[in-house]
Amino acid sequence: MTAIFDGTSFSAAMQGSAMLVHPQYDSNCPKTSVEVSEGFGGWFARICEDDQETFHQFRRERDAIAFADTQRMRLGLPCPPLERTASSGHKAIRKINQIADVLRTRGLGRFLQLSTLSLSEPIRSQRLRYRVASDARQALSKIKAASRHRGLFIDCGSNIGQAYKFFSRYYTPDYYDYVLVEPNKNCLEHLHSLRSENVAIEVVAKAASVKDGYAEFLGPPGRSDLTYEGCSIVPSHNGGLYPSQRFTPELVETFSLSQMIQAKRGLYEVIVLKLDVEGAEYEILDDLIRSGLHRDLHATYVEFHSLYMRNSEGRKTAVVERKIVDEFQQAGTHISRWI
């Protein structure tokens, strides 16, 4: 997700791309500052520190804001109540180009599907917050009534800590230990910076899977964003959007998530799982169901990816998603879609 440029090369890179424009920033910003803006291709966070500029690119606004807040905390800067975003003109141009691209490549049906999803995101986000708050209250009651007064939150696909920032407001570190799982080595510095004396965080620099081993780390062609959040160990991931290619020359190490949960379940009263593993969730969740370990989870938050697959494959995978949800619900495990 992260592209790092100095001021000159960033402008040149933007001019050389048909999908990106330079985001709008305050050219007279203080020597040490953090800003968020929108451009083609996503959202950008600009970090000014020690006479150097660093730009980080994100697909989603909330991820850019979460990253910016983390950087402000690190630099001792106040967090503004609202982020300043790009001009309405740039927003309109960006939307028009996105609409034209989807209509040209995917057709009217796909356009209507994505439009409905986009329009409903605020409602879905609000519902998710309510559900997480409810799940966390029930889990806390269970922890307080038990002899083991700790819970464990396993965050698979941590990237640079966006989900930790969200979930730790509900599953608070005074009652929960955190395991942050992220195979992208460029993200690890961000995750290690979240540690403090009052927070128990274990960072696992591997990819969640169903077995120990190694796998290619794949992403879209032509990406230079070092912490890009859409990378996957699944070759067909996002097949409806782009052909995958190696994101890093080296293989990433994988581990069995089921074995981790089995090893941890005797140490904690409550285990909560978040999965944002870019297409690997189907094999992992099937493995948990087959082993019965899904019954040991209090709650699970999953980002499913059938929407980003080719039409026929996406429809088949959507059926699998519904079956997974049914299995978890029948086991009494709360399961929600992580947006």
Phi, psi and chi 1 to 4 in degrees:
 res  aa     phi    psi   chi1   chi2   chi3   chi4
   1 MET       -  -12.2 -123.4  173.7  -16.1      -
   2 THR  -109.0  127.0  -51.6      -      -      -
   3 ALA  -114.4  128.4      -      -      -      -
   4 ILE  -114.0  125.2  -58.6  175.8      -      -
   5 PHE  -139.4  158.0  -53.8   88.2      -      -
   6 ASP   -85.8  175.3   59.6   31.1      -      -
   7 GLY   -59.4  -37.4      -      -      -      -
   8 THR   -72.7  -50.7  -57.8      -      -      -
   9 SER   -68.6  -27.8   60.8      -      -      -
  10 PHE   -63.5  -45.8 -178.9   82.8      -      -
  11 SER   -62.9  -41.0  -61.8      -      -      -
  12 ALA   -64.5  -40.8      -      -      -      -
  13 ALA   -64.3  -38.9      -      -      -      -
  14 MET   -66.1  -40.5  -64.9  -58.2   99.5      -
  15 GLN   -68.3  -26.6  -67.5  169.1    3.3      -
  16 GLY   -85.5    1.3      -      -      -      -
  17 SER  -117.3  136.9  172.0      -      -      -
  18 ALA   -78.9  -14.7      -      -      -      -
  19 MET  -104.2   -4.8  -67.6  -58.7  -64.6      -
  20 LEU  -127.9  145.7  -62.7  173.3      -      -
  21 VAL  -127.8  159.7  -62.5      -      -      -
  22 HIS   -64.2  125.3 -161.2  -58.9      -      -
  23 PRO   -68.0  163.7   24.4  -32.5      -      -
  24 GLN   -93.1  119.2  -59.3  -61.4  -62.0      -
  25 TYR  -129.0  162.8  -68.2  100.1      -      -
  26 ASP   -79.1  113.2 -179.1    2.6      -      -
  27 SER   -70.3  -16.2   59.2      -      -      -
  28 ASN  -104.7   31.2  -62.0  -45.2      -      -
  29 CYS   -67.4  155.6   69.8      -      -      -
  30 PRO   -60.3  163.7  -21.0   31.5      -      -
  31 LYS   -57.8  -38.9 -178.1  176.6  179.4 -179.6
  32 THR  -114.6  114.2  -57.9      -      -      -
  33 SER  -159.4  163.6   64.3      -      -      -
  34 VAL  -135.9  126.3  178.4      -      -      -
  35 GLU  -131.5  153.9  -63.1 -178.2   60.3      -
  36 VAL  -124.1  136.9  171.0      -      -      -
  37 SER  -148.9  167.0 -173.9      -      -      -
  38 GLU  -112.3  141.0 -174.8 -176.9   19.0      -
  39 GLY  -145.2  176.6      -      -      -      -
  40 PHE   -59.5  137.6  -72.1  155.3      -      -
  41 GLY    94.7   -5.3      -      -      -      -
  42 GLY   138.4 -154.1      -      -      -      -
  43 TRP  -113.5  149.6  -68.6   81.0      -      -
  44 PHE  -128.5  137.3  -62.8   81.3      -      -
  45 ALA  -111.2  128.1      -      -      -      -
  46 ARG  -108.4  122.1  175.2 -160.5 -170.7 -166.1
  47 ILE  -111.2  119.5  -44.7  -60.7      -      -
  48 CYS  -105.9  118.4  -62.8      -      -      -
  49 GLU  -156.2  131.0 -179.9 -177.3    6.2      -
  50 ASP    53.2   45.6  -62.5  -29.9      -      -
  51 ASP    62.1   23.3  -65.9  -36.7      -      -
  52 GLN  -128.7  145.5  -69.0 -173.6  -15.8      -
  53 GLU  -108.5  134.4  -73.0 -179.1  -49.6      -
  54 THR  -127.1  130.9  -54.4      -      -      -
  55 PHE  -111.4  135.4  -69.6   85.7      -      -
  56 HIS  -124.4  129.9  -58.1 -100.6      -      -
  57 GLN  -105.1  140.5 -178.4 -175.1   -7.5      -
  58 PHE  -135.3  149.6  -58.1   84.1      -      -
  59 ARG   -74.4  -35.1  -74.0 -173.1  -59.3  178.7
  60 ARG  -116.9  144.3  -64.3  174.0  -68.6 -153.6
  61 GLU   -60.1  -42.7  178.6 -175.9   16.1      -
  62 ARG   -62.5  -34.2   68.3  176.4 -174.0 -151.7
  63 ASP   -69.2  -40.1  -66.6  -19.2      -      -
  64 ALA   -63.8  -41.4      -      -      -      -
  65 ILE   -68.4  -40.9  -67.9  175.2      -      -
  66 ALA   -62.5  -42.5      -      -      -      -
  67 PHE   -64.6  -43.1  173.0   75.1      -      -
  68 ALA   -61.5  -41.4      -      -      -      -
  69 ASP   -62.3  -40.8  -73.7  -14.2      -      -
  70 THR   -62.8  -41.0  -59.6      -      -      -
  71 GLN   -68.7  -36.4  -65.3  -56.4  -56.5      -
  72 ARG   -64.2  -39.9  -69.5 -170.8 -178.2  103.4
  73 MET   -62.3  -42.4  -67.8  173.4   60.9      -
  74 ARG   -63.5  -37.8  179.4  178.3   64.4   82.4
  75 LEU   -90.2   -2.2  -63.2  170.7      -      -
  76 GLY    72.8   29.2      -      -      -      -
  77 LEU   -99.1  148.7  -60.7  173.9      -      -
  78 PRO   -71.5  149.0   26.8  -35.0      -      -
  79 CYS   -92.2  123.6  -68.2      -      -      -
  80 PRO   -70.3  153.8   28.1  -35.0      -      -
  81 PRO   -65.1  -32.4   21.6  -31.9      -      -
  82 LEU  -139.2  141.9  -68.7  172.8      -      -
  83 GLU   -81.1  144.3  -66.1  -75.3   -0.4      -
  84 ARG   -85.4  125.1  178.5  177.5   63.0   79.9
  85 THR  -109.9  179.6   59.7      -      -      -
  86 ALA   -64.4  165.4      -      -      -      -
  87 SER   -63.6  156.4   65.9      -      -      -
  88 SER   -63.2  -29.3   58.2      -      -      -
  89 GLY   -63.3  -45.5      -      -      -      -
  90 HIS   -65.7  -37.7  -80.9  158.8      -      -
  91 LYS   -61.1  -44.6  -72.7 -177.0  178.8 -179.6
  92 ALA   -63.7  -43.2      -      -      -      -
  93 ILE   -62.1  -43.3  -66.4  171.7      -      -
  94 ARG   -60.6  -45.0  176.0  174.8  178.1  -94.7
  95 LYS   -64.6  -41.4  -65.6  -61.4 -177.5 -175.0
  96 ILE   -61.7  -43.9  -69.3  170.8      -      -
  97 ASN   -65.4  -39.5  -82.9  -86.9      -      -
  98 GLN   -63.7  -44.1  -72.7  178.5  -25.5      -
  99 ILE   -61.6  -45.6  -70.4  169.8      -      -
 100 ALA   -62.8  -40.0      -      -      -      -
 101 ASP   -66.2  -43.3 -176.7   63.1      -      -
 102 VAL   -66.7  -43.6  171.5      -      -      -
 103 LEU   -62.3  -38.9  -74.4  171.8      -      -
 104 ARG   -70.6  -40.9 -177.6  178.8   65.7 -104.8
 105 THR   -98.6  -26.5   60.2      -      -      -
 106 ARG  -120.5  -16.5  -53.2  -58.2  -58.5  -80.6
 107 GLY    94.9  170.1      -      -      -      -
 108 LEU   -66.0  -39.2  179.0   60.3      -      -
 109 GLY   -60.9  -43.7      -      -      -      -
 110 ARG   -65.6  -39.2  178.0   64.2  162.5  171.3
 111 PHE   -60.5  -45.5  166.2   69.5      -      -
 112 LEU   -65.1  -37.3  -66.7  174.5      -      -
 113 GLN   -63.8  -47.8 -176.8 -175.8   27.5      -
 114 LEU   -67.7  -35.8  -67.8  174.5      -      -
 115 SER   -63.8  -43.9  -62.9      -      -      -
 116 THR   -61.3  -42.3  -58.4      -      -      -
 117 LEU   -63.2  -43.2 -172.8   70.6      -      -
 118 SER   -64.9  -43.8  177.1      -      -      -
 119 LEU   -66.1  -30.5  -69.3  170.9      -      -
 120 SER   -87.7   -4.8   66.1      -      -      -
 121 GLU   -59.1  -43.5 -177.9  168.4   -1.5      -
 122 PRO   -57.5  -39.7  -24.3   34.7      -      -
 123 ILE   -67.5  -43.9  -63.2  173.7      -      -
 124 ARG   -65.0  -36.3  -69.1 -176.9  -69.2  115.0
 125 SER   -65.0  -41.6  -63.7      -      -      -
 126 GLN   -65.8  -41.4 -172.9   63.1   38.7      -
 127 ARG   -62.9  -38.9  -73.4  178.1  176.9  173.4
 128 LEU   -63.1  -43.0  176.7   65.1      -      -
 129 ARG   -61.0  -43.1  -74.0 -167.2  -70.7  -90.1
 130 TYR   -62.2  -42.3  -73.5  144.3      -      -
 131 ARG   -67.0  -44.2 -178.6   57.8 -172.8  -93.1
 132 VAL   -61.8  -43.3  172.3      -      -      -
 133 ALA   -60.9  -42.2      -      -      -      -
 134 SER   -65.6  -45.7  175.0      -      -      -
 135 ASP   -59.2  -42.6  -68.1  -14.9      -      -
 136 ALA   -67.3  -37.7      -      -      -      -
 137 ARG   -63.7  -44.1  -75.8 -165.9  -62.1  -91.1
 138 GLN   -64.0  -40.9  -65.6  177.0   36.7      -
 139 ALA   -65.3  -40.4      -      -      -      -
 140 LEU   -65.0  -39.3 -176.4   58.3      -      -
 141 SER   -61.2  -40.1  -61.9      -      -      -
 142 LYS   -66.0  -41.4 -172.4  175.2 -179.7  179.9
 143 ILE   -65.1  -44.2  -70.7  172.9      -      -
 144 LYS   -66.8  -27.2  -72.1 -177.4  174.7  179.8
 145 ALA   -88.3   -5.9      -      -      -      -
 146 ALA  -105.0  169.7      -      -      -      -
 147 SER   -78.4  -29.1   56.4      -      -      -
 148 ARG   -93.9  104.7  -65.7  171.7  -64.1 -171.1
 149 HIS   -91.5   35.4  -62.4  -60.8      -      -
 150 ARG  -135.5  149.8  -61.3  -66.4  -66.7  173.5
 151 GLY  -119.3  165.4      -      -      -      -
 152 LEU  -127.1  132.2  178.2   66.6      -      -
 153 PHE  -114.2  119.6 -166.2  106.4      -      -
 154 ILE  -105.0  116.1  -57.0  175.2      -      -
 155 ASP  -108.3  101.1  178.3    5.9      -      -
 156 CYS   -94.6  121.2  -65.7      -      -      -
 157 GLY    89.4   52.3      -      -      -      -
 158 SER   -73.4  -24.8  -62.7      -      -      -
 159 ASN    53.8 -114.3 -163.8 -111.2      -      -
 160 ILE  -111.1   18.4   57.2  172.7      -      -
 161 GLY   101.0   15.6      -      -      -      -
 162 GLN   -61.7  -46.2  -58.1   95.1  -41.7      -
 163 ALA   -68.5  -36.9      -      -      -      -
 164 TYR   -58.4  -43.3  169.1   78.4      -      -
 165 LYS   -60.8  -36.6 -175.7  177.9  177.8   63.8
 166 PHE   -75.1  -54.1  172.0   79.9      -      -
 167 PHE   -71.8  -28.8  -77.1  107.4      -      -
 168 SER   -69.2  -11.6   61.2      -      -      -
 169 ARG   -75.5  -20.4  -70.2 -179.8  -70.2  177.1
 170 TYR  -107.9  -49.9  -57.5   94.3      -      -
 171 TYR   -94.7   83.0  -62.3   98.5      -      -
 172 THR   -74.5  145.8   55.1      -      -      -
 173 PRO   -62.9  -14.6  -26.1   36.1      -      -
 174 ASP   -73.4  -14.5   50.8  -22.0      -      -
 175 TYR  -122.1  -11.2  -74.8  100.4      -      -
 176 TYR  -127.3  138.9  -74.2   85.3      -      -
 177 ASP   -92.1  153.0  -62.1  -22.8      -      -
 178 TYR  -121.9  137.7  -86.0   77.6      -      -
 179 VAL  -115.2  116.7  176.2      -      -      -
 180 LEU  -104.6  116.1  -54.3 -176.9      -      -
 181 VAL  -107.0  120.9  177.9      -      -      -
 182 GLU  -155.1  118.9  175.6   55.0   51.9      -
 183 PRO   -81.7  -16.9   28.9  -34.8      -      -
 184 ASN   -78.1  111.8 -171.8  -16.1      -      -
 185 LYS   -63.3  -23.3   64.3 -179.6 -178.2  180.0
 186 ASN   -71.8  -14.3  -60.7  -59.1      -      -
 187 CYS   -92.9  -14.0  -61.4      -      -      -
 188 LEU   -65.2  -36.9  -59.1 -178.4      -      -
 189 GLU   -59.6  -40.2 -179.5 -178.9   -4.5      -
 190 HIS   -64.1  -40.8  -61.7  -78.8      -      -
 191 LEU   -70.3  -41.2  -62.2 -179.8      -      -
 192 HIS   -63.8  -29.6  -73.7  -58.1      -      -
 193 SER   -69.6  -14.1   70.3      -      -      -
 194 LEU   -78.5  -13.5  -61.3  172.6      -      -
 195 ARG   -70.8  148.2  -71.2  172.6  163.7  168.1
 196 SER  -155.7  176.1   70.6      -      -      -
 197 GLU   -63.6  -28.1  -67.0 -178.0   -0.9      -
 198 ASN   -96.8    1.8  -59.3  -38.7      -      -
 199 VAL  -127.0  123.6 -179.6      -      -      -
 200 ALA   -93.3  104.1      -      -      -      -
 201 ILE  -124.9  127.3  -67.4  179.3      -      -
 202 GLU  -108.5  125.5  175.4 -172.6   -2.4      -
 203 VAL  -101.4  122.3  177.3      -      -      -
 204 VAL  -109.6  111.3  177.1      -      -      -
 205 ALA   -87.3   57.8      -      -      -      -
 206 LYS  -141.7  171.5  -58.0  178.2 -176.9  179.6
 207 ALA  -100.5  131.0      -      -      -      -
 208 ALA   -65.3  137.1      -      -      -      -
 209 SER  -156.5 -161.8 -179.7      -      -      -
 210 VAL  -108.8    1.2  -62.9      -      -      -
 211 LYS  -157.3  159.3   61.1 -177.2  178.1 -179.1
 212 ASP   -79.6  138.8  -62.0  -18.8      -      -
 213 GLY   166.0 -148.3      -      -      -      -
 214 TYR  -139.7  152.8  -67.4   87.6      -      -
 215 ALA  -149.5  157.8      -      -      -      -
 216 GLU   -70.0  145.6  -71.4 -174.8  -40.4      -
 217 PHE  -106.4  112.3 -161.5   46.2      -      -
 218 LEU  -113.0  151.5  -54.7  165.9      -      -
 219 GLY  -156.2 -175.6      -      -      -      -
 220 PRO   -72.5  155.4   26.5  -33.7      -      -
 221 PRO   -68.7  142.8   23.6  -32.4      -      -
 222 GLY    79.2   10.3      -      -      -      -
 223 ARG   -84.3  133.6  -64.6  -60.7  -61.7 -134.5
 224 SER  -112.1    5.9   59.3      -      -      -
 225 ASP   -74.5  109.7  -33.5   18.3      -      -
 226 LEU   -66.1  -26.7  -61.5 -179.9      -      -
 227 THR  -115.6   31.0   58.0      -      -      -
 228 TYR   -51.4  131.3  176.1   65.9      -      -
 229 GLU   -87.8   -0.7   82.1  -88.8   32.5      -
 230 GLY  -100.9   12.3      -      -      -      -
 231 CYS   -72.4  154.9  -67.9      -      -      -
 232 SER  -151.2  157.9  175.6      -      -      -
 233 ILE   -96.3    4.1   61.4  172.4      -      -
 234 VAL  -101.7  115.9  178.8      -      -      -
 235 PRO   -58.3  -33.8  -24.9   34.8      -      -
 236 SER   -88.5    3.4   60.8      -      -      -
 237 HIS   -60.6  135.7  174.1   60.3      -      -
 238 ASN    56.8   32.8  -78.6   -7.4      -      -
 239 GLY   -61.5  -21.6      -      -      -      -
 240 GLY   -81.2   -6.3      -      -      -      -
 241 LEU  -112.2  -37.1  -59.2  178.2      -      -
 242 TYR  -164.3  157.9   53.5   76.0      -      -
 243 PRO   -81.1  127.6   27.3  -32.5      -      -
 244 SER   -74.3  150.9  -65.1      -      -      -
 245 GLN  -144.5  168.4   66.6  179.2   28.8      -
 246 ARG   -61.4  128.9  -88.9 -155.5  177.9 -171.4
 247 PHE   -87.6  -33.6 -170.1   76.6      -      -
 248 THR  -129.9  147.9   57.1      -      -      -
 249 PRO   -68.3  -28.8   23.2  -33.2      -      -
 250 GLU   -91.2  156.8   64.4  -85.9    7.4      -
 251 LEU   -75.9  156.0  -59.8  177.4      -      -
 252 VAL  -106.7  149.7  -64.2      -      -      -
 253 GLU   -81.5  141.8 -170.4  172.5   -2.9      -
 254 THR  -115.9  160.7   65.5      -      -      -
 255 PHE  -144.5  162.1   72.5   98.0      -      -
 256 SER   -84.2  113.5  168.1      -      -      -
 257 LEU   -66.1  -36.8 -179.6   59.6      -      -
 258 SER   -58.4  -42.6  -68.5      -      -      -
 259 GLN   -65.5  -36.9  -69.6 -178.9    9.6      -
 260 MET   -62.4  -48.0  172.6 -175.1  -80.4      -
 261 ILE   -62.8  -40.4  -66.7  172.9      -      -
 262 GLN   -61.8  -38.7 -167.7  165.7   14.3      -
 263 ALA   -72.6  -29.0      -      -      -      -
 264 LYS   -91.6  -22.1  -59.9  -78.9 -170.0 -176.9
 265 ARG   -65.5  -26.0   62.6  179.2  177.5  177.6
 266 GLY   -79.7   -8.3      -      -      -      -
 267 LEU   -98.9  -16.2  -54.9  175.7      -      -
 268 TYR  -131.0  147.8  -65.8   93.3      -      -
 269 GLU   -75.1  -34.0 -172.5   62.0   33.3      -
 270 VAL  -134.4  135.8  166.6      -      -      -
 271 ILE  -123.3  129.0  -63.7 -179.1      -      -
 272 VAL  -118.4  138.8 -179.8      -      -      -
 273 LEU  -124.0  134.0  174.4   64.8      -      -
 274 LYS  -121.0  128.4  171.2 -109.5  168.4 -177.9
 275 LEU  -121.0  113.7  -85.8  179.5      -      -
 276 ASP  -133.5   75.2 -173.9   -2.1      -      -
 277 VAL  -116.6   23.0  -71.2      -      -      -
 278 GLU    52.9   57.4  -54.3  -57.9  -31.2      -
 279 GLY    97.8  -17.2      -      -      -      -
 280 ALA   -81.7   -5.3      -      -      -      -
 281 GLU   -65.7  -29.9   64.5  -89.4   14.7      -
 282 TYR   -67.1  -47.1  -56.5  104.8      -      -
 283 GLU   -67.2  -39.2 -168.6  174.2   20.6      -
 284 ILE   -65.0  -47.1  -70.0  172.5      -      -
 285 LEU   -67.2  -37.5  -68.0  170.2      -      -
 286 ASP   -62.0  -39.5 -179.6   67.1      -      -
 287 ASP   -64.9  -40.6 -171.8   46.7      -      -
 288 LEU   -64.3  -40.5  -69.6  175.8      -      -
 289 ILE   -67.1  -45.2  -68.7  169.8      -      -
 290 ARG   -62.7  -34.7  -70.4  175.7 -178.4  -84.7
 291 SER   -85.2  -10.4   63.9      -      -      -
 292 GLY    80.3    3.5      -      -      -      -
 293 LEU   -73.8  -16.3  -71.9  169.9      -      -
 294 HIS   -63.2  -21.1   66.0  -52.8      -      -
 295 ARG   -74.0  -18.2  -57.9  177.6 -174.2  -84.2
 296 ASP   -87.4   -2.4  -67.4  -37.7      -      -
 297 LEU   -94.8  138.5  -58.9  173.6      -      -
 298 HIS   -77.3  -43.6  171.9   74.6      -      -
 299 ALA  -151.5  151.4      -      -      -      -
 300 THR  -135.5  134.5  -57.1      -      -      -
 301 TYR  -121.5  119.7  -54.1   97.4      -      -
 302 VAL  -126.8  134.4 -174.9      -      -      -
 303 GLU   -95.8  109.8 -178.6  176.6   35.3      -
 304 PHE   -84.4  157.8  -72.3  118.7      -      -
 305 HIS  -128.8   18.6  -68.2   85.3      -      -
 306 SER   -62.1  -28.7   61.3      -      -      -
 307 LEU   -63.5  -25.5 -173.1   64.1      -      -
 308 TYR   -98.3    8.1  -52.2  106.7      -      -
 309 MET   -96.3  166.1  -62.3  175.7  179.9      -
 310 ARG   -62.3  155.8  -61.5 -174.9 -174.4  -81.3
 311 ASN   -51.3  -54.3  -69.0  -23.4      -      -
 312 SER   -67.3  -43.1   58.7      -      -      -
 313 GLU   -65.3  -38.8 -177.7 -175.6    2.9      -
 314 GLY   -63.3  -39.9      -      -      -      -
 315 ARG   -65.9  -42.0  -72.9 -168.7  -67.8  -90.3
 316 LYS   -64.8  -41.2  -67.4  177.1 -178.6  177.7
 317 THR   -69.6  -32.4  -54.2      -      -      -
 318 ALA   -61.8  -35.5      -      -      -      -
 319 VAL   -64.9  -42.4  173.8      -      -      -
 320 VAL   -60.7  -40.9  173.4      -      -      -
 321 GLU   -59.8  -43.1  -68.3  170.8   -2.4      -
 322 ARG   -65.1  -37.6  -70.5 -167.9  -69.6  -89.3
 323 LYS   -66.3  -39.5  -69.9 -179.0  178.3  178.8
 324 ILE   -62.5  -46.3  -71.4  171.8      -      -
 325 VAL   -59.8  -42.9  170.5      -      -      -
 326 ASP   -61.3  -42.9  -72.3  -16.8      -      -
 327 GLU   -61.1  -43.9  -70.4  -75.7   -8.5      -
 328 PHE   -67.0  -42.7  -88.6   70.9      -      -
 329 GLN   -65.2  -39.6  -69.6  176.1  -21.5      -
 330 GLN   -65.1  -28.4  -69.6  173.5   16.9      -
 331 ALA   -82.3   -4.3      -      -      -      -
 332 GLY    83.2   13.8      -      -      -      -
 333 THR   -97.9  125.4  -59.9      -      -      -
 334 HIS   -66.5  131.8  -57.9  170.0      -      -
 335 ILE  -135.9  131.7 -177.4  167.8      -      -
 336 SER  -136.4  154.7  -59.2      -      -      -
 337 ARG   -81.4  122.9  -68.4  175.5 -177.2  -97.0
 338 TRP   -83.5  119.3  165.2 -117.5      -      -
 339 ILE   -81.6      -  -60.5  172.9      -      -
